[in-house]
Amino acid sequence: MAAMQQESAVRTSNATRVLIYLLLLLFAFFYLLPLFVMGVNSVKPLSEITGGNMMALPEMWTLEPWRKAWSEAQVGVQATGLKPYFWNSIKMVVPAVFISTILGALNGYVLTKWRFRGDTILFGLMLFACFIPFQIVLIPMARMLGIFGLAGTTWGLVLVHVVYGIGFTTLYFRNYYAAFPTELVRAAQIDGAGFFQIFWRIMLPSSGPIIVVSVIWQFTNIWNDFLFGASFADFSSQPMTVALNNLVQSSTGVKEYNVHFAGAILAALPTLLVYVVAGRFFVRGLMAGSVKG
């Protein structure tokens, strides 16, 4: 009797597992369907899109839409190809991610291992900054960029994203360092290590998981940002997302959907690669500092 009950339980468990996998496959199909449509139609001639089925595989494969999306030039004030704006985004994202991550690590270090009066209030204010809508800071930020002489420049966009992202990075590192043994910091102080020596030699080398979290979060947010790029950049410093919008809007007459699809994939490719390569470390990093002890 016990054996029959055990066999029935195993069958039920297997059936439940199969049902869960089928549901996950169904959800994955619907989630990846837009990417499939963009990918398939980005290698089709325009005639197959306008006069055929967008879900069908191409009858004639071509990379011409990708070439046009990447490097096609237009007579006028700006190019329609995404190539120069791709490098604008790289020049904006790399320093912004690096600076905001380092500053967030320093803030987390200070707020957990060098406590001072009012540190909780300061952390609360920085945490509050994470929930301020983008639209509220547009006019004050534009004014400050004008005062600093950074309006319409890549470094102005770097400053904007560092200021807006430092609250998130501080939150990540503060929670992570709260679980770090304070005894190690005290022992290093007894041995004569100073503030920055402890940070560079003890705290930062042990922060790999949360650094990955901060880099992925900041990279994704900064690369995908449109509002700040459209508000504070000029023609020579526009990031990839703004250029993609201009690429779509610049089409006159017949819309070149294959070029638009190729441009959208090019704009999304860096963030896709980041999540494919390092996405599995994101949750691990978030959980690394969640349990103290």
C-alpha atoms as an extended CHARMM CRD file, in Angstrom:
* protein
*
       293  EXT
         1         1  MET       CA              0.0000000000        0.0000000000        0.0000000000  PROA      1               0.0000000000
         2         2  ALA       CA              2.7900000000        2.3790000000        0.9450000000  PROA      2               0.0000000000
         3         3  ALA       CA              4.6080000000        1.5610000000       -2.3190000000  PROA      3               0.0000000000
         4         4  MET       CA              1.4910000000        2.3890000000       -4.3480000000  PROA      4               0.0000000000
         5         5  GLN       CA              1.0680000000        5.6950000000       -2.5450000000  PROA      5               0.0000000000
         6         6  GLN       CA              4.7110000000        6.5440000000       -3.1410000000  PROA      6               0.0000000000
         7         7  GLU       CA              4.3930000000        5.6930000000       -6.8480000000  PROA      7               0.0000000000
         8         8  SER       CA              1.2690000000        7.8400000000       -7.1150000000  PROA      8               0.0000000000
         9         9  ALA       CA              3.0630000000       10.7460000000       -5.4480000000  PROA      9               0.0000000000
        10        10  VAL       CA              5.9640000000       10.4120000000       -7.8990000000  PROA      10              0.0000000000
        11        11  ARG       CA              3.5690000000       10.4410000000      -10.8650000000  PROA      11              0.0000000000
        12        12  THR       CA              1.8170000000       13.5220000000       -9.5180000000  PROA      12              0.0000000000
        13        13  SER       CA              5.1450000000       15.2460000000       -9.0000000000  PROA      13              0.0000000000
        14        14  ASN       CA              6.2840000000       14.4310000000      -12.5390000000  PROA      14              0.0000000000
        15        15  ALA       CA              2.9900000000       15.6240000000      -14.0230000000  PROA      15              0.0000000000
        16        16  THR       CA              3.2560000000       18.8910000000      -12.0810000000  PROA      16              0.0000000000
        17        17  ARG       CA              6.8130000000       19.3850000000      -13.2700000000  PROA      17              0.0000000000
        18        18  VAL       CA              5.8390000000       18.7710000000      -16.8980000000  PROA      18              0.0000000000
        19        19  LEU       CA              2.9620000000       21.2550000000      -16.5760000000  PROA      19              0.0000000000
        20        20  ILE       CA              5.2900000000       23.8870000000      -15.1070000000  PROA      20              0.0000000000
        21        21  TYR       CA              7.8140000000       23.3930000000      -17.9130000000  PROA      21              0.0000000000
        22        22  LEU       CA              5.0830000000       23.6760000000      -20.5410000000  PROA      22              0.0000000000
        23        23  LEU       CA              3.8430000000       26.9250000000      -19.0070000000  PROA      23              0.0000000000
        24        24  LEU       CA              7.3900000000       28.3030000000      -18.8640000000  PROA      24              0.0000000000
        25        25  LEU       CA              7.9430000000       27.3860000000      -22.5160000000  PROA      25              0.0000000000
        26        26  LEU       CA              4.6800000000       29.1010000000      -23.4380000000  PROA      26              0.0000000000
        27        27  PHE       CA              5.6510000000       32.2670000000      -21.5620000000  PROA      27              0.0000000000
        28        28  ALA       CA              9.1400000000       32.1910000000      -23.1150000000  PROA      28              0.0000000000
        29        29  PHE       CA              7.5930000000       31.8600000000      -26.5750000000  PROA      29              0.0000000000
        30        30  PHE       CA              5.3950000000       34.9370000000      -26.1410000000  PROA      30              0.0000000000
        31        31  TYR       CA              8.2580000000       36.8740000000      -24.5310000000  PROA      31              0.0000000000
        32        32  LEU       CA             10.7250000000       36.0670000000      -27.3210000000  PROA      32              0.0000000000
        33        33  LEU       CA              8.2350000000       36.4410000000      -30.1710000000  PROA      33              0.0000000000
        34        34  PRO       CA              8.9140000000       40.1920000000      -30.7070000000  PROA      34              0.0000000000
        35        35  LEU       CA             12.6550000000       39.5080000000      -30.8360000000  PROA      35              0.0000000000
        36        36  PHE       CA             12.0220000000       36.7640000000      -33.4050000000  PROA      36              0.0000000000
        37        37  VAL       CA              9.9100000000       39.1150000000      -35.5400000000  PROA      37              0.0000000000
        38        38  MET       CA             12.5740000000       41.8320000000      -35.4060000000  PROA      38              0.0000000000
        39        39  GLY       CA             15.3800000000       39.4170000000      -36.2110000000  PROA      39              0.0000000000
        40        40  VAL       CA             13.5980000000       37.7320000000      -39.1190000000  PROA      40              0.0000000000
        41        41  ASN       CA             12.4080000000       40.9700000000      -40.7110000000  PROA      41              0.0000000000
        42        42  SER       CA             15.7830000000       42.6840000000      -40.2830000000  PROA      42              0.0000000000
        43        43  VAL       CA             17.2730000000       40.3240000000      -42.8890000000  PROA      43              0.0000000000
        44        44  LYS       CA             14.4200000000       40.5970000000      -45.4100000000  PROA      44              0.0000000000
        45        45  PRO       CA             14.0490000000       42.9440000000      -48.3710000000  PROA      45              0.0000000000
        46        46  LEU       CA             11.3960000000       45.5600000000      -47.7490000000  PROA      46              0.0000000000
        47        47  SER       CA              9.1360000000       44.0550000000      -50.4280000000  PROA      47              0.0000000000
        48        48  GLU       CA              8.8000000000       40.8170000000      -48.4340000000  PROA      48              0.0000000000
        49        49  ILE       CA              7.6690000000       42.7460000000      -45.3600000000  PROA      49              0.0000000000
        50        50  THR       CA              5.1250000000       45.0250000000      -47.0060000000  PROA      50              0.0000000000
        51        51  GLY       CA              3.7030000000       42.3470000000      -49.2640000000  PROA      51              0.0000000000
        52        52  GLY       CA              4.1150000000       39.2020000000      -47.1970000000  PROA      52              0.0000000000
        53        53  ASN       CA              3.8910000000       37.5990000000      -43.7850000000  PROA      53              0.0000000000
        54        54  MET       CA              6.0750000000       39.2100000000      -41.1100000000  PROA      54              0.0000000000
        55        55  MET       CA              6.2410000000       35.9070000000      -39.2340000000  PROA      55              0.0000000000
        56        56  ALA       CA              7.6110000000       33.9690000000      -42.2100000000  PROA      56              0.0000000000
        57        57  LEU       CA             11.2840000000       33.2810000000      -42.7670000000  PROA      57              0.0000000000
        58        58  PRO       CA             12.8910000000       35.3780000000      -45.5050000000  PROA      58              0.0000000000
        59        59  GLU       CA             12.8720000000       34.0550000000      -49.0380000000  PROA      59              0.0000000000
        60        60  MET       CA             15.9320000000       36.1350000000      -49.8490000000  PROA      60              0.0000000000
        61        61  TRP       CA             18.3840000000       36.8540000000      -47.0370000000  PROA      61              0.0000000000
        62        62  THR       CA             20.1220000000       40.2300000000      -46.9950000000  PROA      62              0.0000000000
        63        63  LEU       CA             22.2790000000       42.2220000000      -44.5600000000  PROA      63              0.0000000000
        64        64  GLU       CA             21.6600000000       45.5000000000      -46.3680000000  PROA      64              0.0000000000
        65        65  PRO       CA             19.1960000000       46.7460000000      -43.6780000000  PROA      65              0.0000000000
        66        66  TRP       CA             21.8960000000       46.2050000000      -41.0530000000  PROA      66              0.0000000000
        67        67  ARG       CA             24.4350000000       48.1570000000      -43.1240000000  PROA      67              0.0000000000
        68        68  LYS       CA             22.0110000000       51.0210000000      -43.6210000000  PROA      68              0.0000000000
        69        69  ALA       CA             21.0240000000       51.0910000000      -39.9390000000  PROA      69              0.0000000000
        70        70  TRP       CA             24.6630000000       51.0960000000      -38.8460000000  PROA      70              0.0000000000
        71        71  SER       CA             26.4110000000       53.4490000000      -41.2280000000  PROA      71              0.0000000000
        72        72  GLU       CA             24.0690000000       55.1340000000      -43.7000000000  PROA      72              0.0000000000
        73        73  ALA       CA             24.7290000000       58.8650000000      -43.9120000000  PROA      73              0.0000000000
        74        74  GLN       CA             22.3230000000       61.6740000000      -44.6750000000  PROA      74              0.0000000000
        75        75  VAL       CA             23.0320000000       65.1430000000      -45.9870000000  PROA      75              0.0000000000
        76        76  GLY       CA             22.1300000000       67.5900000000      -43.2320000000  PROA      76              0.0000000000
        77        77  VAL       CA             22.9560000000       68.3190000000      -39.6330000000  PROA      77              0.0000000000
        78        78  GLN       CA             23.2910000000       64.7160000000      -38.5450000000  PROA      78              0.0000000000
        79        79  ALA       CA             23.7910000000       61.1970000000      -39.8300000000  PROA      79              0.0000000000
        80        80  THR       CA             21.0110000000       58.6650000000      -39.7620000000  PROA      80              0.0000000000
        81        81  GLY       CA             23.3620000000       55.7120000000      -39.2170000000  PROA      81              0.0000000000
        82        82  LEU       CA             23.8030000000       54.5250000000      -35.6450000000  PROA      82              0.0000000000
        83        83  LYS       CA             27.5810000000       54.0400000000      -35.7250000000  PROA      83              0.0000000000
        84        84  PRO       CA             28.7080000000       57.4250000000      -34.2970000000  PROA      84              0.0000000000
        85        85  TYR       CA             25.9680000000       57.3830000000      -31.6800000000  PROA      85              0.0000000000
        86        86  PHE       CA             26.9360000000       53.8830000000      -30.6050000000  PROA      86              0.0000000000
        87        87  TRP       CA             30.3500000000       55.2360000000      -29.6400000000  PROA      87              0.0000000000
        88        88  ASN       CA             28.6840000000       58.2120000000      -27.9580000000  PROA      88              0.0000000000
        89        89  SER       CA             26.8100000000       55.7380000000      -25.7600000000  PROA      89              0.0000000000
        90        90  ILE       CA             30.0120000000       53.8270000000      -25.0160000000  PROA      90              0.0000000000
        91        91  LYS       CA             31.7950000000       57.0590000000      -24.0340000000  PROA      91              0.0000000000
        92        92  MET       CA             28.8600000000       57.9410000000      -21.8030000000  PROA      92              0.0000000000
        93        93  VAL       CA             28.1470000000       54.5520000000      -20.2190000000  PROA      93              0.0000000000
        94        94  VAL       CA             31.6560000000       53.4060000000      -19.2930000000  PROA      94              0.0000000000
        95        95  PRO       CA             32.7190000000       56.4020000000      -17.1490000000  PROA      95              0.0000000000
        96        96  ALA       CA             29.2210000000       56.8290000000      -15.6860000000  PROA      96              0.0000000000
        97        97  VAL       CA             29.0760000000       53.1930000000      -14.5670000000  PROA      97              0.0000000000
        98        98  PHE       CA             32.6280000000       53.2810000000      -13.2020000000  PROA      98              0.0000000000
        99        99  ILE       CA             32.2150000000       56.5390000000      -11.2670000000  PROA      99              0.0000000000
       100       100  SER       CA             28.7860000000       55.7340000000       -9.8320000000  PROA      100             0.0000000000
       101       101  THR       CA             29.9540000000       52.2580000000       -8.7570000000  PROA      101             0.0000000000
       102       102  ILE       CA             33.0760000000       53.5770000000       -7.0040000000  PROA      102             0.0000000000
       103       103  LEU       CA             31.1450000000       56.3720000000       -5.2820000000  PROA      103             0.0000000000
       104       104  GLY       CA             28.4190000000       53.9350000000       -4.2390000000  PROA      104             0.0000000000
       105       105  ALA       CA             31.0510000000       51.6180000000       -2.7700000000  PROA      105             0.0000000000
       106       106  LEU       CA             32.6300000000       54.5000000000       -0.8320000000  PROA      106             0.0000000000
       107       107  ASN       CA             29.2390000000       55.6230000000        0.4610000000  PROA      107             0.0000000000
       108       108  GLY       CA             28.3120000000       52.1020000000        1.5220000000  PROA      108             0.0000000000
       109       109  TYR       CA             31.6740000000       51.7170000000        3.2450000000  PROA      109             0.0000000000
       110       110  VAL       CA             31.2800000000       54.9660000000        5.1690000000  PROA      110             0.0000000000
       111       111  LEU       CA             27.6530000000       54.3610000000        6.1200000000  PROA      111             0.0000000000
       112       112  THR       CA             28.3860000000       50.9240000000        7.5900000000  PROA      112             0.0000000000
       113       113  LYS       CA             31.9600000000       50.9600000000        8.9380000000  PROA      113             0.0000000000
       114       114  TRP       CA             32.5270000000       54.6450000000        9.7610000000  PROA      114             0.0000000000
       115       115  ARG       CA             29.2760000000       55.5450000000       11.4740000000  PROA      115             0.0000000000
       116       116  PHE       CA             28.6430000000       59.1840000000       12.3700000000  PROA      116             0.0000000000
       117       117  ARG       CA             25.8020000000       61.2780000000       13.7270000000  PROA      117             0.0000000000
       118       118  GLY       CA             23.0370000000       61.6510000000       11.1520000000  PROA      118             0.0000000000
       119       119  ASP       CA             24.2570000000       58.8230000000        8.9160000000  PROA      119             0.0000000000
       120       120  THR       CA             20.8210000000       57.1700000000        8.9660000000  PROA      120             0.0000000000
       121       121  ILE       CA             19.1560000000       60.4200000000        7.8720000000  PROA      121             0.0000000000
       122       122  LEU       CA             21.7140000000       60.8700000000        5.1000000000  PROA      122             0.0000000000
       123       123  PHE       CA             21.1340000000       57.3370000000        3.8580000000  PROA      123             0.0000000000
       124       124  GLY       CA             17.3780000000       57.8960000000        3.9560000000  PROA      124             0.0000000000
       125       125  LEU       CA             17.7320000000       61.0140000000        1.8160000000  PROA      125             0.0000000000
       126       126  MET       CA             19.8810000000       59.1610000000       -0.7020000000  PROA      126             0.0000000000
       127       127  LEU       CA             17.3620000000       56.3320000000       -0.7490000000  PROA      127             0.0000000000
       128       128  PHE       CA             14.5740000000       58.8530000000       -1.3130000000  PROA      128             0.0000000000
       129       129  ALA       CA             16.4610000000       60.1130000000       -4.3720000000  PROA      129             0.0000000000
       130       130  CYS       CA             15.9610000000       56.6990000000       -5.9940000000  PROA      130             0.0000000000
       131       131  PHE       CA             12.2250000000       57.3310000000       -6.2190000000  PROA      131             0.0000000000
       132       132  ILE       CA             12.2900000000       60.8470000000       -7.6510000000  PROA      132             0.0000000000
       133       133  PRO       CA             10.7500000000       60.7910000000      -11.1590000000  PROA      133             0.0000000000
       134       134  PHE       CA             13.0470000000       61.7240000000      -14.0340000000  PROA      134             0.0000000000
       135       135  GLN       CA             10.7920000000       64.5520000000      -15.1650000000  PROA      135             0.0000000000
       136       136  ILE       CA             11.1530000000       66.4860000000      -11.8950000000  PROA      136             0.0000000000
       137       137  VAL       CA             14.9150000000       66.9570000000      -12.2580000000  PROA      137             0.0000000000
       138       138  LEU       CA             14.9720000000       68.0430000000      -15.9160000000  PROA      138             0.0000000000
       139       139  ILE       CA             14.8230000000       71.8150000000      -15.3900000000  PROA      139             0.0000000000
       140       140  PRO       CA             17.1700000000       71.9760000000      -12.3480000000  PROA      140             0.0000000000
       141       141  MET       CA             19.6260000000       69.6290000000      -14.0580000000  PROA      141             0.0000000000
       142       142  ALA       CA             19.5630000000       71.6760000000      -17.2790000000  PROA      142             0.0000000000
       143       143  ARG       CA             20.2970000000       74.7850000000      -15.2220000000  PROA      143             0.0000000000
       144       144  MET       CA             23.2300000000       73.1400000000      -13.4270000000  PROA      144             0.0000000000
       145       145  LEU       CA             24.6980000000       71.7790000000      -16.6640000000  PROA      145             0.0000000000
       146       146  GLY       CA             24.5460000000       75.2860000000      -18.1140000000  PROA      146             0.0000000000
       147       147  ILE       CA             26.3470000000       76.7140000000      -15.0780000000  PROA      147             0.0000000000
       148       148  PHE       CA             29.0730000000       74.0580000000      -15.2880000000  PROA      148             0.0000000000
       149       149  GLY       CA             29.4370000000       74.5000000000      -19.0510000000  PROA      149             0.0000000000
       150       150  LEU       CA             28.4880000000       70.8700000000      -19.7210000000  PROA      150             0.0000000000
       151       151  ALA       CA             25.2250000000       71.4030000000      -21.5930000000  PROA      151             0.0000000000
       152       152  GLY       CA             25.0360000000       69.3670000000      -24.7990000000  PROA      152             0.0000000000
       153       153  THR       CA             28.1720000000       67.3410000000      -24.0180000000  PROA      153             0.0000000000
       154       154  THR       CA             28.8690000000       63.6780000000      -23.3040000000  PROA      154             0.0000000000
       155       155  TRP       CA             30.3940000000       64.5410000000      -19.9410000000  PROA      155             0.0000000000
       156       156  GLY       CA             27.2200000000       66.3910000000      -19.0560000000  PROA      156             0.0000000000
       157       157  LEU       CA             25.2760000000       63.1690000000      -19.6290000000  PROA      157             0.0000000000
       158       158  VAL       CA             27.8570000000       61.2930000000      -17.5510000000  PROA      158             0.0000000000
       159       159  LEU       CA             27.2850000000       63.7230000000      -14.6710000000  PROA      159             0.0000000000
       160       160  VAL       CA             23.5020000000       63.3530000000      -14.9580000000  PROA      160             0.0000000000
       161       161  HSD       CA             23.6220000000       59.5610000000      -14.8090000000  PROA      161             0.0000000000
       162       162  VAL       CA             26.1600000000       59.5130000000      -11.9690000000  PROA      162             0.0000000000
       163       163  VAL       CA             24.0010000000       61.8400000000       -9.8800000000  PROA      163             0.0000000000
       164       164  TYR       CA             20.8360000000       59.8760000000      -10.5880000000  PROA      164             0.0000000000
       165       165  GLY       CA             22.4440000000       56.4600000000      -10.1410000000  PROA      165             0.0000000000
       166       166  ILE       CA             24.4630000000       57.0690000000       -6.9920000000  PROA      166             0.0000000000
       167       167  GLY       CA             21.4300000000       56.4760000000       -4.7730000000  PROA      167             0.0000000000
       168       168  PHE       CA             20.9640000000       52.9670000000       -6.1820000000  PROA      168             0.0000000000
       169       169  THR       CA             24.6410000000       52.0200000000       -5.9690000000  PROA      169             0.0000000000
       170       170  THR       CA             24.8330000000       53.3400000000       -2.4080000000  PROA      170             0.0000000000
       171       171  LEU       CA             21.8310000000       51.2070000000       -1.4800000000  PROA      171             0.0000000000
       172       172  TYR       CA             23.4180000000       48.0770000000       -2.9520000000  PROA      172             0.0000000000
       173       173  PHE       CA             26.8280000000       48.5300000000       -1.3230000000  PROA      173             0.0000000000
       174       174  ARG       CA             25.4200000000       49.7020000000        2.0000000000  PROA      174             0.0000000000
       175       175  ASN       CA             23.3130000000       46.5500000000        2.3520000000  PROA      175             0.0000000000
       176       176  TYR       CA             26.2200000000       44.3720000000        1.2190000000  PROA      176             0.0000000000
       177       177  TYR       CA             28.7650000000       45.9330000000        3.5880000000  PROA      177             0.0000000000
       178       178  ALA       CA             26.3180000000       45.7180000000        6.4990000000  PROA      178             0.0000000000
       179       179  ALA       CA             26.9190000000       41.9420000000        6.4240000000  PROA      179             0.0000000000
       180       180  PHE       CA             30.7080000000       42.3480000000        6.1650000000  PROA      180             0.0000000000
       181       181  PRO       CA             32.5710000000       41.5230000000        9.4380000000  PROA      181             0.0000000000
       182       182  THR       CA             33.3910000000       44.7820000000       11.1870000000  PROA      182             0.0000000000
       183       183  GLU       CA             36.1360000000       42.9760000000       13.1410000000  PROA      183             0.0000000000
       184       184  LEU       CA             38.2840000000       42.8630000000        9.9900000000  PROA      184             0.0000000000
       185       185  VAL       CA             38.0390000000       46.6290000000        9.6470000000  PROA      185             0.0000000000
       186       186  ARG       CA             38.9080000000       47.1520000000       13.3120000000  PROA      186             0.0000000000
       187       187  ALA       CA             41.8780000000       44.7790000000       13.0400000000  PROA      187             0.0000000000
       188       188  ALA       CA             43.1660000000       46.6700000000       10.0220000000  PROA      188             0.0000000000
       189       189  GLN       CA             42.8540000000       49.9560000000       11.9310000000  PROA      189             0.0000000000
       190       190  ILE       CA             44.8700000000       48.4880000000       14.8070000000  PROA      190             0.0000000000
       191       191  ASP       CA             47.5470000000       47.4790000000       12.2980000000  PROA      191             0.0000000000
       192       192  GLY       CA             47.7380000000       51.0930000000       11.1340000000  PROA      192             0.0000000000
       193       193  ALA       CA             45.6790000000       50.9360000000        7.9460000000  PROA      193             0.0000000000
       194       194  GLY       CA             43.9890000000       54.1730000000        6.9890000000  PROA      194             0.0000000000
       195       195  PHE       CA             40.5640000000       54.9200000000        5.5160000000  PROA      195             0.0000000000
       196       196  PHE       CA             41.4620000000       54.3640000000        1.8610000000  PROA      196             0.0000000000
       197       197  GLN       CA             43.8480000000       51.4970000000        2.5700000000  PROA      197             0.0000000000
       198       198  ILE       CA             41.0260000000       49.5460000000        4.2020000000  PROA      198             0.0000000000
       199       199  PHE       CA             38.7110000000       50.3950000000        1.3380000000  PROA      199             0.0000000000
       200       200  TRP       CA             41.0680000000       49.4270000000       -1.5010000000  PROA      200             0.0000000000
       201       201  ARG       CA             42.7210000000       46.4080000000        0.1290000000  PROA      201             0.0000000000
       202       202  ILE       CA             39.9120000000       44.8610000000        2.1900000000  PROA      202             0.0000000000
       203       203  MET       CA             36.4600000000       46.1100000000        1.2770000000  PROA      203             0.0000000000
       204       204  LEU       CA             36.6360000000       46.4770000000       -2.5010000000  PROA      204             0.0000000000
       205       205  PRO       CA             38.3890000000       43.1410000000       -3.2620000000  PROA      205             0.0000000000
       206       206  SER       CA             35.6130000000       41.3190000000       -1.3850000000  PROA      206             0.0000000000
       207       207  SER       CA             32.8240000000       43.1800000000       -3.2190000000  PROA      207             0.0000000000
       208       208  GLY       CA             32.8000000000       41.2150000000       -6.4730000000  PROA      208             0.0000000000
       209       209  PRO       CA             29.1610000000       40.0390000000       -6.3200000000  PROA      209             0.0000000000
       210       210  ILE       CA             27.6970000000       43.4510000000       -5.5420000000  PROA      210             0.0000000000
       211       211  ILE       CA             29.9650000000       45.1660000000       -8.0750000000  PROA      211             0.0000000000
       212       212  VAL       CA             28.4520000000       42.9270000000      -10.7510000000  PROA      212             0.0000000000
       213       213  VAL       CA             24.9540000000       43.9220000000       -9.5840000000  PROA      213             0.0000000000
       214       214  SER       CA             25.8200000000       47.6160000000       -9.6610000000  PROA      214             0.0000000000
       215       215  VAL       CA             27.4740000000       47.4200000000      -13.0810000000  PROA      215             0.0000000000
       216       216  ILE       CA             24.5740000000       45.5000000000      -14.6610000000  PROA      216             0.0000000000
       217       217  TRP       CA             21.9630000000       47.8070000000      -13.1420000000  PROA      217             0.0000000000
       218       218  GLN       CA             23.7280000000       51.0130000000      -14.0930000000  PROA      218             0.0000000000
       219       219  PHE       CA             24.7600000000       49.8230000000      -17.5400000000  PROA      219             0.0000000000
       220       220  THR       CA             21.2160000000       48.7770000000      -18.4040000000  PROA      220             0.0000000000
       221       221  ASN       CA             19.5940000000       51.9530000000      -17.1110000000  PROA      221             0.0000000000
       222       222  ILE       CA             22.1070000000       54.3150000000      -18.6960000000  PROA      222             0.0000000000
       223       223  TRP       CA             22.2660000000       52.5650000000      -22.0630000000  PROA      223             0.0000000000
       224       224  ASN       CA             18.4730000000       52.3580000000      -22.3710000000  PROA      224             0.0000000000
       225       225  ASP       CA             17.8300000000       55.9190000000      -21.2070000000  PROA      225             0.0000000000
       226       226  PHE       CA             16.0610000000       58.1480000000      -23.7040000000  PROA      226             0.0000000000
       227       227  LEU       CA             14.7430000000       61.0890000000      -21.6850000000  PROA      227             0.0000000000
       228       228  PHE       CA             18.0740000000       62.4580000000      -20.4440000000  PROA      228             0.0000000000
       229       229  GLY       CA             19.7240000000       61.9000000000      -23.8180000000  PROA      229             0.0000000000
       230       230  ALA       CA             16.9340000000       63.7110000000      -25.6450000000  PROA      230             0.0000000000
       231       231  SER       CA             16.9040000000       66.5560000000      -23.0900000000  PROA      231             0.0000000000
       232       232  PHE       CA             20.5950000000       67.2620000000      -22.4910000000  PROA      232             0.0000000000
       233       233  ALA       CA             22.4870000000       66.1070000000      -25.6170000000  PROA      233             0.0000000000
       234       234  ASP       CA             23.1100000000       67.9310000000      -28.8640000000  PROA      234             0.0000000000
       235       235  PHE       CA             23.6240000000       66.4210000000      -32.3220000000  PROA      235             0.0000000000
       236       236  SER       CA             27.2500000000       65.4860000000      -31.6540000000  PROA      236             0.0000000000
       237       237  SER       CA             26.6710000000       63.8140000000      -28.2680000000  PROA      237             0.0000000000
       238       238  GLN       CA             23.3420000000       62.0240000000      -28.7340000000  PROA      238             0.0000000000
       239       239  PRO       CA             23.3000000000       58.4590000000      -27.3880000000  PROA      239             0.0000000000
       240       240  MET       CA             22.1270000000       55.3560000000      -29.2250000000  PROA      240             0.0000000000
       241       241  THR       CA             18.4980000000       55.4890000000      -28.0850000000  PROA      241             0.0000000000
       242       242  VAL       CA             17.9680000000       59.0380000000      -29.3290000000  PROA      242             0.0000000000
       243       243  ALA       CA             19.6510000000       58.1880000000      -32.6310000000  PROA      243             0.0000000000
       244       244  LEU       CA             17.3640000000       55.1720000000      -33.0390000000  PROA      244             0.0000000000
       245       245  ASN       CA             14.3280000000       57.4160000000      -32.6400000000  PROA      245             0.0000000000
       246       246  ASN       CA             15.7840000000       59.8160000000      -35.2050000000  PROA      246             0.0000000000
       247       247  LEU       CA             16.4340000000       56.9010000000      -37.5680000000  PROA      247             0.0000000000
       248       248  VAL       CA             12.7800000000       55.9000000000      -37.4410000000  PROA      248             0.0000000000
       249       249  GLN       CA             11.5030000000       59.4740000000      -37.7340000000  PROA      249             0.0000000000
       250       250  SER       CA             13.8290000000       60.3110000000      -40.6310000000  PROA      250             0.0000000000
       251       251  SER       CA             12.1100000000       57.8200000000      -42.9500000000  PROA      251             0.0000000000
       252       252  THR       CA              9.9690000000       59.6590000000      -45.4520000000  PROA      252             0.0000000000
       253       253  GLY       CA              7.4410000000       58.0510000000      -47.7630000000  PROA      253             0.0000000000
       254       254  VAL       CA              7.7070000000       54.2680000000      -47.4430000000  PROA      254             0.0000000000
       255       255  LYS       CA              8.8350000000       53.1970000000      -44.0000000000  PROA      255             0.0000000000
       256       256  GLU       CA             11.9220000000       50.9970000000      -44.1030000000  PROA      256             0.0000000000
       257       257  TYR       CA             10.7910000000       48.5600000000      -41.4500000000  PROA      257             0.0000000000
       258       258  ASN       CA             13.6810000000       46.1890000000      -42.0610000000  PROA      258             0.0000000000
       259       259  VAL       CA             16.1530000000       48.9840000000      -41.3310000000  PROA      259             0.0000000000
       260       260  HSD       CA             14.2030000000       49.9880000000      -38.2310000000  PROA      260             0.0000000000
       261       261  PHE       CA             14.1910000000       46.4060000000      -36.9360000000  PROA      261             0.0000000000
       262       262  ALA       CA             17.9400000000       46.1060000000      -37.5190000000  PROA      262             0.0000000000
       263       263  GLY       CA             18.5370000000       49.4020000000      -35.7240000000  PROA      263             0.0000000000
       264       264  ALA       CA             16.4230000000       48.3220000000      -32.7520000000  PROA      264             0.0000000000
       265       265  ILE       CA             18.4310000000       45.0980000000      -32.4100000000  PROA      265             0.0000000000
       266       266  LEU       CA             21.7190000000       47.0100000000      -32.6620000000  PROA      266             0.0000000000
       267       267  ALA       CA             20.5520000000       49.3700000000      -29.9220000000  PROA      267             0.0000000000
       268       268  ALA       CA             19.4750000000       46.4990000000      -27.6550000000  PROA      268             0.0000000000
       269       269  LEU       CA             22.4230000000       44.2010000000      -28.3800000000  PROA      269             0.0000000000
       270       270  PRO       CA             24.8320000000       45.4710000000      -25.6670000000  PROA      270             0.0000000000
       271       271  THR       CA             22.3100000000       45.0270000000      -22.8540000000  PROA      271             0.0000000000
       272       272  LEU       CA             21.3350000000       41.6090000000      -24.2000000000  PROA      272             0.0000000000
       273       273  LEU       CA             24.9860000000       40.5620000000      -24.2050000000  PROA      273             0.0000000000
       274       274  VAL       CA             25.4900000000       41.8540000000      -20.6610000000  PROA      274             0.0000000000
       275       275  TYR       CA             22.5650000000       39.8010000000      -19.3510000000  PROA      275             0.0000000000
       276       276  VAL       CA             23.5500000000       36.7130000000      -21.3260000000  PROA      276             0.0000000000
       277       277  VAL       CA             27.1400000000       36.8460000000      -20.0440000000  PROA      277             0.0000000000
       278       278  ALA       CA             26.6070000000       38.0720000000      -16.4830000000  PROA      278             0.0000000000
       279       279  GLY       CA             22.8730000000       37.8320000000      -15.8050000000  PROA      279             0.0000000000
       280       280  ARG       CA             23.1870000000       34.7330000000      -13.6390000000  PROA      280             0.0000000000
       281       281  PHE       CA             25.4500000000       36.6900000000      -11.2730000000  PROA      281             0.0000000000
       282       282  PHE       CA             22.8560000000       39.4410000000      -10.7960000000  PROA      282             0.0000000000
       283       283  VAL       CA             20.5590000000       37.5180000000       -8.4330000000  PROA      283             0.0000000000
       284       284  ARG       CA             23.5430000000       35.9350000000       -6.6840000000  PROA      284             0.0000000000
       285       285  GLY       CA             24.9630000000       39.3670000000       -6.0040000000  PROA      285             0.0000000000
       286       286  LEU       CA             21.6670000000       40.6800000000       -4.6600000000  PROA      286             0.0000000000
       287       287  MET       CA             21.3530000000       37.6950000000       -2.3260000000  PROA      287             0.0000000000
       288       288  ALA       CA             24.9880000000       37.8360000000       -1.1940000000  PROA      288             0.0000000000
       289       289  GLY       CA             24.3610000000       40.6420000000        1.2810000000  PROA      289             0.0000000000
       290       290  SER       CA             20.7930000000       39.7520000000        2.2050000000  PROA      290             0.0000000000
       291       291  VAL       CA             21.6740000000       37.5740000000        5.2120000000  PROA      291             0.0000000000
       292       292  LYS       CA             23.8340000000       38.9950000000        7.9460000000  PROA      292             0.0000000000
       293       293  GLY       CA             25.9800000000       36.6790000000        9.9750000000  PROA      293             0.0000000000
